[in-house]
Amino acid sequence: MRLTRNSRSDTAKRTPRSTESLPDISLIGAPVAIIGKSADILRVNREFSAFTGFSDYESQGMPLGGILKISQPGKGTSRGKSVLTMKNGIEAHVSYSISTIPETEFSVLTLISKTETAMLQGKLDTKQMELEKREKYIECFREGVLMMITDLDRNETELKVALKNLKETQVQLVQSSKMTALGELSASLVHEISQPLTVIRGLTFGMLRAMQDGGEHNDKVRLIADAASRMEKIVKHLRTFSRSEPPVLSPIDINAVVRDAFLILNDHLLSHSIETILNLMPVPLALGNPNRLEQVIINLVTNARDAMPEGGVLTITTKEETSDGRPFIRLIVKDSGSGIPDDIISRVFDPFFTTKETGRGTGLGLSISLGIVREHKGDIKIESVKGFGSSFHVLIPALSAG
């Protein structure tokens, strides 16, 4: 049924009431109408007129049930779906909301068509996607900032460690330079000492030849002669050891190299309350450089001495063994110290690595020793048990191994 102003007048039988006291709904963007206490339409906005086809004037006084199939609106807010009859007689399915205006007898009707619902849902979905993208961006940004902060912290830590290592390396290099200078000084002193020592030794032997056996001073002069001979051997050995020369390999006896090294080391170890046990088995010759290998022995023994600050037992063992059908010579330097901690045992051969106090070690001894042994086509292995000491195993091919 098509409603007109005249048909409404037939039913209402009165003039429209004044709308001056009604709320202003002109700025609301959705189709909105104000409903009176008797469920008649009092005012509509432009969007409502465009949606239904009824102007504001035509709508005034029109019963709500005449265009929208709903029951009498109650108090509060009600929502639902219904069929709207527009001015041209076409019916449309709409969603509606009726809300009571507080402290008045009026209600507000808001209409939403399926098309508008779909549009609003689409806008809502779009905004939801934009929100999710923004949240994802913020999360990625947060993760990136956290990663950057973590990287900065790690780089700062690594920089501090590198700076500390650099300072330690500088100290060790200075100490290494001092050791080099000390070696050169030792070579000069050996040369200076050898001259008067030769005179002492020659005079004492001359005196012994001139003196009768069993004389009053015979034994004392012989002690002087023996001491001079021993000093001459040590000086000769120091001269050979401190000489700077390219390593020349030749057939050598490892046991003889060990004995020569202990001409220097024996008294030093005794002064540190260290008992030395030489367990030297017969071994074949090896192709090597005695001076270089002696340096290895001195380095390993010095390292063992430092591992026994309160004294202990140092055992040097040599023996022959076979590996993969080839003969080798094994040299073992074993101390009775406290052992090497598991967390640093893999680093003891690293250049400049040391656990000693600053100024007491360069951290080069074991690294140099490994390099020398590898020059001889050998290797060094470590066995260490906490509380029971450490053993350094030097393995060098025997001469017959080719």
Residue pairs with C-beta under 8 A, 6 or more apart in sequence:
1 85
1 89
2 87
2 88
2 89
3 54
3 62
3 66
3 67
3 87
4 58
5 57
5 58
8 61
8 62
11 63
12 40
12 61
14 61
16 60
16 61
17 42
17 61
19 42
19 43
19 60
22 34
22 42
22 43
22 106
23 34
23 101
23 106
23 108
25 32
25 33
25 34
25 43
25 44
25 45
25 108
26 45
26 46
28 45
28 47
29 47
30 47
30 110
30 111
30 112
30 116
31 44
31 45
31 47
31 48
31 50
31 51
31 52
31 110
31 111
31 112
32 44
32 45
32 47
32 48
32 108
32 109
32 110
32 111
33 41
33 42
33 43
33 44
33 45
33 48
33 59
33 108
33 109
33 111
34 41
34 42
34 43
34 44
34 106
34 107
34 108
34 109
35 41
35 42
35 64
35 73
35 98
35 106
35 107
35 108
35 109
36 42
36 105
36 106
37 105
37 106
39 63
39 64
39 65
39 72
39 73
40 61
40 62
40 63
40 64
41 59
41 60
41 61
41 62
41 63
41 64
42 60
42 61
42 106
43 56
43 59
43 60
44 52
44 54
44 56
44 59
45 56
48 54
48 59
48 111
49 55
49 56
49 59
51 86
51 111
51 113
52 59
52 67
52 84
52 86
52 87
53 86
53 87
53 88
54 62
54 67
54 86
54 87
58 87
64 70
64 73
64 109
66 85
67 84
67 85
67 86
68 82
68 83
68 84
68 85
68 94
68 96
68 109
69 82
69 83
70 80
70 82
70 96
70 98
73 98
73 100
73 107
73 109
75 100
76 99
76 100
77 97
77 98
77 99
77 100
78 97
78 98
79 95
79 96
79 97
79 98
80 95
80 96
81 93
81 94
81 95
81 96
82 93
82 94
82 96
83 91
83 92
83 93
83 94
84 91
84 92
84 93
84 94
84 111
85 91
86 92
92 113
93 113
93 114
94 111
94 112
94 113
94 114
95 111
95 112
95 113
95 114
95 117
96 109
96 110
96 111
96 112
97 109
97 110
97 112
98 107
98 108
98 109
98 110
99 107
99 108
99 110
100 106
100 107
101 107
101 108
112 120
168 352
168 358
169 352
171 358
171 359
172 352
172 354
172 362
172 363
172 364
175 359
175 361
175 362
176 362
176 364
179 362
183 242
184 242
186 238
186 242
187 238
187 239
187 242
187 243
190 235
190 238
190 239
190 242
191 239
193 231
193 235
194 232
194 235
194 236
194 239
197 228
197 231
197 232
197 235
198 232
200 224
200 228
201 225
201 228
201 229
201 232
204 221
204 224
204 225
204 228
205 225
207 221
208 218
208 221
208 222
208 225
211 217
211 218
211 221
212 218
233 263
234 263
234 264
237 260
237 263
237 264
238 264
240 291
241 264
241 291
241 294
241 295
243 291
245 291
247 289
247 291
247 292
247 375
248 289
249 287
249 288
249 289
249 376
250 287
250 288
250 289
251 285
251 286
251 287
251 399
252 285
252 286
252 287
252 288
252 289
252 290
252 293
253 283
253 285
254 283
254 286
254 288
254 293
254 318
254 329
254 331
254 396
255 280
255 282
255 283
255 318
256 290
257 290
257 293
257 294
257 297
258 278
258 280
258 297
258 316
258 318
258 331
259 278
259 280
260 290
260 294
261 294
261 297
261 298
261 301
262 276
262 278
264 298
265 276
265 298
265 301
266 276
268 305
269 276
269 301
269 305
269 314
270 276
272 305
272 308
272 311
273 310
273 311
273 312
274 305
274 308
274 311
274 312
274 313
274 314
275 311
275 312
275 313
275 314
276 314
276 315
276 316
277 313
277 314
277 315
277 316
278 316
279 315
279 316
279 317
279 318
280 316
280 317
280 318
281 317
281 318
281 319
281 320
282 320
283 318
283 319
283 320
283 329
283 398
284 320
284 327
284 329
284 398
284 399
284 400
285 398
285 399
286 329
286 376
286 396
286 397
286 398
286 399
287 376
287 397
287 399
288 376
288 396
289 375
289 376
292 372
292 375
292 376
293 372
293 376
293 396
295 368
295 369
295 372
296 369
296 372
296 373
296 394
297 316
297 331
297 333
299 365
299 366
299 368
299 369
300 333
300 366
300 369
300 392
300 394
301 314
301 316
301 333
302 365
303 365
303 366
303 392
304 314
304 333
304 334
304 335
304 337
304 390
304 392
305 314
305 335
306 356
306 360
306 361
307 335
307 337
307 338
307 389
307 390
308 314
308 335
308 336
308 337
312 335
312 336
312 337
312 389
313 335
313 336
314 333
314 334
314 335
314 336
315 332
315 333
315 334
316 331
316 332
316 333
316 334
317 330
317 331
317 332
317 334
318 329
318 330
318 331
318 332
319 329
319 330
320 327
320 328
320 329
320 330
320 398
321 327
321 328
321 330
322 328
323 395
326 397
326 398
326 401
327 397
327 398
327 400
327 401
328 378
328 395
328 396
328 397
328 398
328 401
329 395
329 396
329 397
329 398
330 393
330 394
330 395
331 393
331 394
331 395
331 396
332 391
332 392
332 393
332 394
333 391
333 392
333 394
334 389
334 390
334 391
334 392
335 389
335 390
335 391
336 388
336 389
337 389
337 390
338 386
338 387
338 389
339 384
339 385
339 386
339 387
339 388
339 389
339 390
340 348
340 382
340 384
340 390
341 386
342 386
344 353
344 355
345 382
345 384
347 353
348 366
348 382
349 366
349 367
349 370
349 380
350 363
350 367
351 363
351 364
351 367
352 362
352 363
352 364
352 367
353 363
353 367
354 361
354 362
354 363
356 363
366 380
369 380
370 379
370 380
373 379
373 380
373 394
373 396
376 396
376 397
377 396
377 397
378 394
378 395
378 396
378 397
379 394
379 395
380 392
380 393
380 394
380 395
381 392
381 393
381 395
382 390
382 391
382 392
382 393
383 390
383 391
383 393
384 390
384 391
